[in-house]
Amino acid sequence: MTNLAGLIAFATALSLSVPVIAADNYIVGVVPQFATQIISSTWEPLLEELAAKTGDTFELVIETDITQFEVAFERGDYDIAYMNPWHAVIAFETQGYVPIVKDGANSLKGILIVKADSEISEVSQLDNAEIAFPSPNALSASLLMRTELATLHGLTVTPLYVRTHPSVYLNVALGKSLAGGGVLRTLRAQPQSLQDQVKIIYETREVSPHPIVAHPSISLEARLKIANALLEIAAEPEGAALFAGIPMQQPTSAKLEEYLALRDWRLREFYVAN
């Protein structure tokens, strides 16, 4: 009996001496290019897998529109966020966010669409036209597109902001806007019947794709743990399928320098600050 009591006391002391590593809780933001339910169904499974890999928890927060998303990351509301390349520049300048993972397979460029049966075939025909865009600062679909139309083509246009990429395509297809800015991957995500009602007449220059960024309050060690876990998930067939929904076909490490290069493109002149 004495020996049993001693063993229990020893085991209790041993368990108390083992340090308990607390899990971290991270707030995750995603640029709202799509409807809330689509973002949730895409990101929640990935974040659950990331939690299983790291032992941490990840809480997804979805804003109602891109403007609210910008306000949130400029305040530093997110620990981790998925955003467009110019947002990554602003996020670095305002809060010190740094890119950790991006898609290594695809670059990003904007497209300008008109109705499939439209006589418009060149951007020069759109001078002084009203053009639909998701939001002022959606990079390739709006910010870069508006910058290029003005600085490379000398056009003056009236922007109509309709919140999301699908809304842009619908506005053009229904004839509510003469043209609209988007990106190829979101256009291809639309029903074929909608895609058939529009045509592409212009593409912007290519930029590095959307990165996943981390707030500087996250230690370098924790950032590396999260980045490595994401890359491990992407290397597994089931994980690759999760990333494909973002879409991110070939996740790889991201560097801040490739995004800061955008400062030379005159985008700041057309960026709408909140």
Secondary structure, DSSP 4 states (H G I P E B T S, - for coil): -HHHHHHHHHHHHHHHHSPP-PPPEEEEEE--SS-HHHHHHHHHHHHHHHHHHHS-EEEEE--SSHHHHHHHHHHT--SEEE--HHHHHHHHHHH--EEEEEESS--B-EEEEEETT-S--SGGGGTT-EEEES-TT-IIIIIHHHHHHHHTT----EEEE-SSHHHHHHHHHTTSSSEEEEEHHHHHTS-HHHHTTEEEEEE---BPPPPEEE-TTS-HHHHHHHHHHHHHHHTSHHHHHHHHTTT-SSEEE--HHHHHGGGGGTGGGT----
